[in-house]
Amino acid sequence: MMGFSRVLYGKFGHKLNLTGFMLGSGILCLACYLLTAVSSNPILGLLGCVFCGFSVGIMWPGSISISSAKMPLGGTALFAMLAMGGDLGASVGPGMIGVFTQNANDNMRAGMLAGTVFPIILIIAIFVIRVFIPSGNNAE
């Protein structure tokens, strides 16, 4: 689903507002985490995971596009910082969910509920970017 969302964005991205699309993706991601965490139906939990994959597909390429538009002189150092942040998030996020799951007597729902902090941070960051770091291009 991540690949599918990237294909869709690659095909139609020039017509879309990137920060708006990422905001929508963050909201969908939050809804998927919540669905997975609170649903007692395993099919609904699985659907939450599937659509979460769709929702996060644009986040890495979108972050690069927004960052390069907002900081055009960032160059290699900007990309290196984004890559480091992405790697850190890819390790800390699942690790944190695992710790919460273990501390809740192996209750994966509790871990997924704790994981909702990540899409919440994304949503807040997109609002901050839109309000405090204006730009006159499509990344807006």
PADO-687589 format. One record per residue: residue in one letter; chain; x, y, z of N, C-alpha, C, O, CB in turn. Coordinates in steps of 0.1 Angstrom, whole numbers, plus 5000, padded with zeros to 4 digits. Atoms other than C-alpha are relative to their C-alpha. Glycine has a CB too. Example, Ala and Ser with C-alpha at 12.3 -4.5 7.8 and 13.67 -1.06 7.14 Angstrom:
% residues 2
('A', 'A', (5009, 4988, 5000), (5123, 4955, 5078), (5009, 5012, 5000), (5019, 5012, 5007), (4990, 5000, 5012)),
('S', 'A', (4991, 4989, 5000), (5137, 4989, 5071), (4992, 5011, 5008), (4997, 5022, 5009), (5004, 5005, 4986)),
This chain:
% residues 140
('M', 'A', (5008, 4988, 5000), (5000, 5000, 5000), (5009, 5013, 5000), (5005, 5023, 4994), (4991, 5000, 5012)),
('M', 'A', (4991, 4989, 5000), (5030, 5023, 5006), (5003, 5003, 4986), (5003, 5015, 4981), (5012, 4998, 5009)),
('G', 'A', (4996, 4998, 5014), (5041, 5018, 4970), (4988, 5005, 4992), (4990, 5014, 4983), (5004, 4987, 4994)),
('F', 'A', (5012, 4995, 5008), (5005, 5023, 4957), (4998, 5015, 5002), (4995, 5022, 4993), (4988, 4992, 5004)),
('S', 'A', (5002, 4985, 4998), (5002, 5057, 4974), (5011, 5008, 4994), (5008, 5019, 4989), (5000, 5002, 5016)),
('R', 'A', (4989, 4993, 5007), (5036, 5067, 4960), (4998, 5001, 4985), (5001, 5011, 4979), (5014, 4994, 5003)),
('V', 'A', (5003, 5000, 5015), (5025, 5057, 4925), (4989, 5011, 4998), (4990, 5018, 4988), (4996, 4986, 4996)),
('L', 'A', (5011, 4990, 5002), (4993, 5078, 4929), (5005, 5014, 5001), (5002, 5023, 4994), (4989, 4997, 5011)),
('Y', 'A', (4994, 4986, 4998), (5013, 5108, 4942), (5009, 5003, 4988), (5009, 5015, 4984), (5007, 5001, 5013)),
('G', 'A', (4991, 4997, 5011), (5038, 5104, 4914), (4992, 5003, 4987), (4996, 5012, 4979), (5008, 4988, 4997)),
('K', 'A', (5008, 4997, 5012), (5010, 5104, 4888), (4992, 5013, 5001), (4990, 5020, 4992), (4990, 4988, 4998)),
('F', 'A', (5009, 4989, 4998), (4988, 5131, 4903), (5005, 5011, 5009), (4998, 5021, 5012), (4986, 4995, 5005)),
('G', 'A', (4994, 4991, 4990), (5011, 5149, 4927), (5001, 5015, 4996), (4999, 5024, 5004), (5013, 4996, 5004)),
('H', 'A', (4999, 4986, 5005), (5015, 5180, 4905), (4987, 5008, 5002), (4986, 5020, 5001), (5004, 5000, 4986)),
('K', 'A', (5013, 4994, 4998), (4978, 5187, 4910), (4996, 5001, 5015), (4986, 5008, 5018), (4989, 4992, 4993)),
('L', 'A', (5004, 5000, 4986), (4978, 5183, 4948), (5009, 5009, 5008), (5020, 5013, 5004), (5002, 4986, 5006)),
('N', 'A', (4993, 4992, 4990), (4988, 5205, 4977), (5007, 4990, 5009), (5001, 4982, 5017), (4990, 5009, 5008)),
('L', 'A', (4993, 5010, 4992), (5016, 5185, 4994), (4998, 5000, 5015), (4996, 4990, 5021), (5015, 5001, 4997)),
('T', 'A', (5002, 5000, 4986), (5012, 5197, 5029), (4986, 4996, 5004), (4983, 4990, 5014), (5003, 5014, 5006)),
('G', 'A', (5014, 5005, 4998), (4974, 5192, 5026), (4999, 4985, 4999), (4992, 4979, 5007), (4991, 5007, 4991)),
('F', 'A', (5000, 5014, 5002), (4980, 5157, 5013), (5006, 4993, 5012), (5001, 4983, 5017), (5007, 4996, 4987)),
('M', 'A', (4994, 5006, 4989), (5004, 5149, 5041), (4992, 5002, 5013), (4992, 4993, 5022), (5014, 5006, 5002)),
('L', 'A', (5009, 4998, 4988), (4980, 5164, 5067), (4989, 4989, 5000), (4986, 4983, 5010), (4994, 5014, 5000)),
('G', 'A', (5010, 5010, 5001), (4953, 5141, 5054), (5006, 4986, 5002), (4999, 4978, 5008), (4994, 5000, 4985)),
('S', 'A', (4994, 5013, 4998), (4977, 5112, 5054), (5003, 4998, 5015), (5001, 4987, 5020), (5013, 4999, 4992)),
('G', 'A', (4998, 5001, 4986), (4986, 5119, 5090), (4987, 4997, 5008), (4987, 4989, 5017), (5006, 5013, 5006)),
('I', 'A', (5013, 5003, 4994), (4949, 5120, 5100), (4996, 4986, 4997), (4991, 4979, 5006), (4990, 5010, 4995)),
('L', 'A', (5004, 5014, 5004), (4943, 5087, 5081), (5009, 4991, 5008), (5004, 4980, 5013), (5002, 4998, 4985)),
('C', 'A', (4991, 5009, 4992), (4973, 5072, 5099), (4996, 4999, 5014), (4995, 4988, 5020), (5015, 5006, 4999)),
('L', 'A', (5005, 5000, 4986), (4960, 5083, 5133), (4988, 4991, 5001), (4986, 4984, 5010), (4997, 5014, 5004)),
('A', 'A', (5012, 5008, 4999), (4926, 5068, 5125), (5003, 4985, 4999), (4997, 4977, 5005), (4991, 5004, 4988)),
('C', 'A', (4996, 5015, 5001), (4943, 5035, 5114), (5006, 4995, 5012), (5003, 4983, 5016), (5009, 4999, 4988)),
('Y', 'A', (4995, 5004, 4988), (4963, 5033, 5145), (4989, 4998, 5011), (4989, 4988, 5018), (5011, 5010, 5006)),
('L', 'A', (5011, 5001, 4990), (4932, 5039, 5166), (4991, 4988, 4997), (4987, 4981, 5006), (4991, 5013, 5000)),
('L', 'A', (5008, 5011, 5004), (4912, 5014, 5146), (5007, 4987, 5004), (5001, 4977, 5009), (4997, 5000, 4985)),
('T', 'A', (4993, 5012, 4996), (4939, 4988, 5151), (5001, 4998, 5015), (5000, 4986, 5020), (5015, 5001, 4994)),
('A', 'A', (4998, 5001, 4985), (4943, 4996, 5188), (4987, 4996, 5007), (4987, 4989, 5017), (5005, 5013, 5005)),
('V', 'A', (5012, 5001, 4992), (4906, 4996, 5198), (4990, 4989, 4994), (4981, 4985, 5001), (4993, 5013, 5001)),
('S', 'A', (5009, 5010, 5006), (4890, 4971, 5174), (5001, 4986, 5006), (5013, 4981, 5007), (5002, 5000, 4985)),
('S', 'A', (4999, 5014, 4995), (4881, 4937, 5188), (4998, 4991, 4988), (5000, 4978, 4990), (4989, 4998, 5010)),
('N', 'A', (5001, 5008, 5012), (4875, 4925, 5152), (5013, 4999, 4993), (5019, 5009, 4989), (4989, 5006, 4991)),
('P', 'A', (4987, 5001, 5007), (4907, 4911, 5137), (5001, 5005, 4986), (5011, 5010, 4981), (5005, 4986, 5001)),
('I', 'A', (5001, 4996, 5014), (4896, 4919, 5102), (5001, 5016, 4999), (5008, 5021, 4991), (4987, 4996, 4993)),
('L', 'A', (4999, 4985, 5000), (4891, 4956, 5111), (5014, 5004, 5004), (5020, 5014, 4999), (4990, 5006, 5010)),
('G', 'A', (4986, 4997, 4996), (4925, 4956, 5129), (5010, 4998, 4988), (5019, 5006, 4986), (5004, 4991, 5011)),
('L', 'A', (4992, 5002, 5012), (4941, 4942, 5097), (4998, 5011, 4990), (5007, 5016, 4984), (4997, 4986, 4994)),
('L', 'A', (5002, 4989, 5009), (4924, 4968, 5076), (5006, 5013, 5005), (5011, 5021, 4997), (4984, 5002, 4998)),
('G', 'A', (4993, 4988, 4995), (4937, 4995, 5099), (5015, 4999, 4997), (5021, 5010, 4993), (4999, 5000, 5015)),
('C', 'A', (4986, 5002, 5003), (4972, 4981, 5093), (5002, 5002, 4985), (5012, 5009, 4981), (5006, 4986, 5003)),
('V', 'A', (4999, 4998, 5014), (4966, 4980, 5055), (5000, 5014, 4996), (5008, 5019, 4989), (4989, 4992, 4993)),
('F', 'A', (5002, 4986, 5004), (4954, 5015, 5052), (5010, 5010, 5007), (5013, 5021, 5002), (4986, 5005, 5003)),
('C', 'A', (4989, 4993, 4994), (4981, 5027, 5076), (5012, 5000, 4990), (5019, 5011, 4989), (5004, 4994, 5014)),
('G', 'A', (4989, 5001, 5010), (5006, 5015, 5050), (4997, 5010, 4988), (5007, 5017, 4984), (5001, 4986, 4994)),
('F', 'A', (5003, 4990, 5010), (4988, 5036, 5024), (5002, 5014, 5005), (5008, 5023, 4997), (4985, 4999, 4995)),
('S', 'A', (4998, 4986, 4995), (4988, 5067, 5046), (5014, 5004, 5002), (5017, 5016, 5001), (4992, 5001, 5014)),
('V', 'A', (4986, 4996, 4997), (5025, 5066, 5054), (5008, 5000, 4987), (5020, 5005, 4988), (5006, 4991, 5010)),
('G', 'A', (4992, 5001, 5012), (5036, 5061, 5018), (5006, 5013, 4995), (5017, 5013, 4989), (4992, 4994, 4989)),
('I', 'A', (4996, 4987, 5005), (5039, 5098, 5010), (5009, 5007, 5011), (5015, 5017, 5007), (4988, 5009, 4997)),
('M', 'A', (4993, 4992, 4990), (5056, 5108, 5043), (5015, 5002, 4997), (5020, 5013, 4999), (4998, 4993, 5013)),
('W', 'A', (4986, 4998, 5002), (5092, 5102, 5034), (5003, 5008, 4987), (5010, 5018, 4988), (5007, 4986, 4998)),
('P', 'A', (4998, 4991, 5012), (5091, 5116, 4998), (4994, 5014, 5002), (5000, 5024, 4997), (4995, 4994, 4987)),
('G', 'A', (5006, 4987, 4997), (5068, 5144, 5010), (5009, 5008, 5009), (5010, 5020, 5007), (4987, 4998, 5006)),
('S', 'A', (4991, 4993, 4991), (5092, 5153, 5038), (5012, 5006, 4993), (5016, 5017, 4995), (5005, 4991, 5011)),
('I', 'A', (4988, 4995, 5008), (5121, 5156, 5013), (4995, 5012, 4992), (5002, 5022, 4991), (5005, 4989, 4991)),
('S', 'A', (5005, 4989, 5008), (5100, 5177, 4990), (4997, 5013, 5007), (5001, 5024, 5003), (4987, 4996, 4992)),
('I', 'A', (5003, 4988, 4992), (5087, 5201, 5016), (5013, 5006, 5006), (5015, 5018, 5005), (4991, 4996, 5012)),
('S', 'A', (4987, 4995, 4994), (5122, 5204, 5033), (5008, 5007, 4989), (5013, 5018, 4992), (5008, 4989, 5006)),
('S', 'A', (4992, 4994, 5010), (5139, 5211, 5000), (4994, 5013, 4995), (5001, 5022, 4991), (5003, 4991, 4988)),
('A', 'A', (5006, 4988, 5004), (5113, 5237, 4991), (5001, 5011, 5011), (5003, 5023, 5007), (4985, 4997, 4997)),
('K', 'A', (4999, 4990, 4989), (5114, 5254, 5025), (5014, 5004, 5003), (5017, 5016, 5007), (4994, 4994, 5013)),
('M', 'A', (4986, 4997, 4998), (5152, 5253, 5027), (5008, 4996, 4987), (5015, 4986, 4987), (5006, 4992, 5013)),
('P', 'A', (4994, 5003, 5013), (5165, 5254, 4991), (5015, 4999, 5000), (5021, 4993, 4991), (4996, 5010, 4990)),
('L', 'A', (4985, 5000, 4999), (5202, 5258, 5002), (5004, 4988, 5009), (5016, 4988, 5013), (5005, 5013, 5005)),
('G', 'A', (4997, 5011, 4991), (5200, 5227, 5025), (5010, 4990, 4995), (5019, 4985, 5002), (4988, 4993, 5004)),
('G', 'A', (4991, 5009, 5007), (5218, 5204, 5000), (5001, 4987, 5007), (4992, 4981, 5013), (5013, 5006, 5000)),
('T', 'A', (4997, 5013, 4994), (5234, 5172, 5012), (4998, 4999, 5015), (4994, 4989, 5020), (5014, 4996, 4996)),
('A', 'A', (5002, 5000, 4986), (5234, 5182, 5048), (4985, 4998, 5004), (4982, 4991, 5014), (5006, 5013, 5006)),
('L', 'A', (5015, 5001, 4997), (5196, 5186, 5048), (4996, 4985, 4998), (4989, 4980, 5006), (4992, 5009, 4991)),
('F', 'A', (5004, 5013, 5002), (5192, 5152, 5032), (5006, 4990, 5010), (4999, 4981, 5014), (5004, 4995, 4986)),
('A', 'A', (4994, 5009, 4989), (5216, 5136, 5057), (4992, 5001, 5013), (4990, 4991, 5019), (5015, 5004, 5002)),
('M', 'A', (5008, 4998, 4988), (5196, 5151, 5086), (4987, 4993, 4999), (4982, 4987, 5008), (4999, 5015, 5003)),
('L', 'A', (5012, 5007, 5002), (5164, 5138, 5071), (5001, 4985, 5001), (4993, 4978, 5007), (4993, 5004, 4987)),
('A', 'A', (4998, 5014, 5000), (5178, 5104, 5066), (5003, 4995, 5014), (4998, 4984, 5018), (5012, 4996, 4991)),
('M', 'A', (4997, 5003, 4986), (5192, 5103, 5101), (4987, 5000, 5009), (4985, 4991, 5017), (5010, 5009, 5006)),
('G', 'A', (5013, 4999, 4993), (5158, 5114, 5115), (4991, 4988, 4996), (4984, 4983, 5005), (4993, 5013, 4998)),
('G', 'A', (5008, 5011, 5005), (5140, 5088, 5094), (5005, 4987, 5006), (4997, 4978, 5010), (5000, 4999, 4985)),
('D', 'A', (4995, 5013, 4994), (5163, 5060, 5106), (4998, 5000, 5015), (4994, 4989, 5021), (5015, 4999, 4998)),
('L', 'A', (5003, 4999, 4986), (5159, 5072, 5142), (4985, 4996, 5003), (4982, 4988, 5012), (5004, 5013, 5006)),
('G', 'A', (5015, 5003, 4998), (5121, 5071, 5139), (4997, 4986, 4997), (4988, 4980, 5003), (4992, 5010, 4991)),
('A', 'A', (5002, 5014, 5004), (5122, 5037, 5122), (5004, 4990, 5010), (5000, 4979, 5010), (5006, 4997, 4986)),
('S', 'A', (4995, 5009, 4989), (5140, 5023, 5152), (4993, 5003, 5013), (4989, 4993, 5020), (5015, 5000, 5001)),
('V', 'A', (5006, 4996, 4987), (5126, 5042, 5181), (4985, 4997, 5000), (4980, 4992, 5011), (5002, 5015, 5003)),
('G', 'A', (5015, 5002, 5001), (5089, 5040, 5170), (4996, 4986, 5003), (4989, 4983, 5013), (4995, 5004, 4987)),
('P', 'A', (5004, 5014, 4997), (5086, 5002, 5168), (5006, 4995, 5014), (4999, 4987, 5021), (5005, 4991, 4989)),
('G', 'A', (4994, 5004, 4987), (5109, 4998, 5199), (4991, 5005, 5011), (4988, 4998, 5021), (5014, 5006, 5001)),
('M', 'A', (5009, 4995, 4990), (5086, 5021, 5219), (4987, 4993, 5000), (4982, 4990, 5011), (4997, 5015, 4997)),
('I', 'A', (5013, 5008, 5000), (5055, 5002, 5208), (5003, 4987, 5006), (4994, 4982, 5014), (4995, 4999, 4985)),
('G', 'A', (4997, 5013, 4994), (5072, 4970, 5218), (5002, 5001, 5015), (4997, 4992, 5022), (5013, 4995, 4994)),
('V', 'A', (4999, 4998, 4986), (5081, 4984, 5252), (4986, 5001, 5007), (4984, 4995, 5017), (5009, 5012, 5003)),
('F', 'A', (5013, 4999, 4995), (5046, 4995, 5258), (4992, 4987, 5000), (4984, 4985, 5009), (4992, 5011, 4992)),
('T', 'A', (5007, 5013, 5001), (5032, 4962, 5246), (5005, 4991, 5011), (4996, 4984, 5018), (5003, 4993, 4986)),
('Q', 'A', (4995, 5008, 4989), (5055, 4943, 5270), (4995, 5004, 5014), (4992, 4996, 5022), (5015, 4999, 4999)),
('N', 'A', (5004, 4994, 4987), (5047, 4966, 5299), (4985, 4998, 5003), (4981, 5000, 5014), (5004, 5014, 5001)),
('A', 'A', (5014, 5002, 4999), (5010, 4960, 5293), (4997, 4985, 4999), (4986, 4981, 4994), (4992, 5008, 4989)),
('N', 'A', (5002, 5015, 5000), (5014, 4922, 5297), (4997, 4995, 4986), (4988, 4987, 4983), (4988, 4996, 5009)),
('D', 'A', (5001, 5004, 5014), (5019, 4917, 5260), (4987, 5003, 4993), (4982, 4996, 4984), (5003, 4985, 4999)),
('N', 'A', (5013, 4996, 5007), (4988, 4936, 5250), (5004, 5010, 4989), (5008, 5021, 4991), (4991, 5008, 5011)),
('M', 'A', (4996, 4992, 5012), (4995, 4948, 5215), (4991, 5012, 4997), (4996, 5022, 4992), (5000, 4991, 4987)),
('R', 'A', (5009, 4988, 5002), (4965, 4971, 5215), (5005, 5012, 5008), (5005, 5023, 5003), (4986, 4996, 5005)),
('A', 'A', (4994, 4989, 4992), (4981, 4991, 5243), (5012, 5006, 4993), (5014, 5018, 4993), (5004, 4995, 5014)),
('G', 'A', (4988, 4995, 5008), (5013, 4993, 5222), (4996, 5009, 4988), (5002, 5019, 4986), (5008, 4989, 4996)),
('M', 'A', (5005, 4992, 5011), (4994, 5005, 5192), (4994, 5013, 5004), (4995, 5023, 4997), (4990, 4992, 4991)),
('L', 'A', (5006, 4988, 4995), (4975, 5030, 5212), (5012, 5010, 5004), (5010, 5022, 5001), (4991, 4998, 5013)),
('A', 'A', (4988, 4991, 4997), (5009, 5044, 5225), (5006, 5005, 4987), (5011, 5016, 4986), (5010, 4992, 5008)),
('G', 'A', (4995, 4996, 5013), (5020, 5045, 5188), (4993, 5012, 4994), (4998, 5018, 4984), (5001, 4989, 4991)),
('T', 'A', (5007, 4989, 5006), (4994, 5071, 5180), (5007, 5013, 5002), (5004, 5023, 4996), (4986, 5001, 5007)),
('V', 'A', (4992, 4988, 4998), (5019, 5097, 5193), (5007, 5004, 4987), (5009, 5016, 4985), (5010, 4998, 5012)),
('F', 'A', (4993, 4997, 5012), (5037, 5095, 5160), (4992, 5007, 4989), (4996, 5018, 4984), (5006, 4988, 4994)),
('P', 'A', (5008, 4991, 5010), (5009, 5106, 5136), (4996, 5013, 5006), (4994, 5023, 4999), (4988, 4992, 4996)),
('I', 'A', (5004, 4987, 4994), (4999, 5132, 5162), (5012, 5010, 4998), (5009, 5022, 4996), (4997, 4998, 5015)),
('I', 'A', (4988, 4991, 5002), (5035, 5146, 5160), (5000, 5005, 4986), (5003, 5017, 4983), (5013, 4993, 5004)),
('L', 'A', (5000, 4996, 5014), (5032, 5146, 5122), (4990, 5011, 4997), (4993, 5021, 4991), (4998, 4988, 4991)),
('I', 'A', (5011, 4991, 5002), (4999, 5164, 5122), (5004, 5014, 5006), (5002, 5024, 4999), (4987, 4995, 5007)),
('I', 'A', (4995, 4987, 4994), (5013, 5191, 5146), (5011, 5006, 4992), (5010, 5018, 4989), (5004, 4998, 5015)),
('A', 'A', (4989, 4994, 5008), (5044, 5195, 5125), (4995, 5006, 4987), (5000, 5016, 4983), (5011, 4989, 4997)),
('I', 'A', (5006, 4994, 5013), (5024, 5200, 5093), (4993, 5013, 5003), (4995, 5023, 4995), (4990, 4990, 4993)),
('F', 'A', (5007, 4987, 4997), (5003, 5227, 5110), (5011, 5011, 5003), (5009, 5022, 4998), (4992, 4998, 5013)),
('V', 'A', (4990, 4990, 4998), (5035, 5244, 5122), (5007, 5004, 4987), (5009, 5016, 4985), (5011, 4994, 5010)),
('I', 'A', (4994, 4996, 5013), (5050, 5243, 5087), (4991, 5009, 4993), (4995, 5019, 4987), (5003, 4987, 4992)),
('R', 'A', (5009, 4992, 5008), (5019, 5257, 5072), (4998, 5014, 5006), (4996, 5024, 4998), (4986, 4993, 4999)),
('V', 'A', (5003, 4987, 4994), (5015, 5285, 5097), (5013, 5009, 5002), (5013, 5021, 4999), (4994, 4998, 5014)),
('F', 'A', (4988, 4992, 4997), (5051, 5295, 5106), (5011, 5001, 4990), (5020, 5009, 4991), (5005, 4995, 5013)),
('I', 'A', (4990, 5000, 5010), (5071, 5287, 5076), (4994, 5000, 4986), (4994, 4990, 4978), (5009, 4987, 5001)),
('P', 'A', (5007, 4999, 5012), (5052, 5300, 5046), (5009, 4999, 4988), (5021, 5003, 4989), (4991, 5013, 4999)),
('S', 'A', (4993, 5001, 5013), (5063, 5293, 5010), (4990, 5002, 4989), (4978, 4999, 4990), (5008, 4987, 4999)),
('G', 'A', (5009, 4998, 5011), (5048, 5302, 4977), (5000, 4990, 4989), (4998, 4993, 4977), (5003, 5013, 4993)),
('N', 'A', (5000, 5010, 5010), (5051, 5269, 4959), (4990, 4989, 5003), (4982, 4990, 5013), (5014, 4994, 4999)),
('N', 'A', (5010, 5011, 4998), (5032, 5236, 4956), (5002, 4992, 5013), (4994, 4984, 5016), (5002, 4990, 4988)),
('A', 'A', (4997, 5008, 4987), (5048, 5222, 4988), (4991, 5007, 5011), (4991, 5001, 5022), (5014, 5001, 5004)),
('E', 'A', (5009, 4992, 4990), (5024, 5247, 5006), (4987, 4993, 5002), (4979, 4998, 5009), (4999, 5014, 4996)),
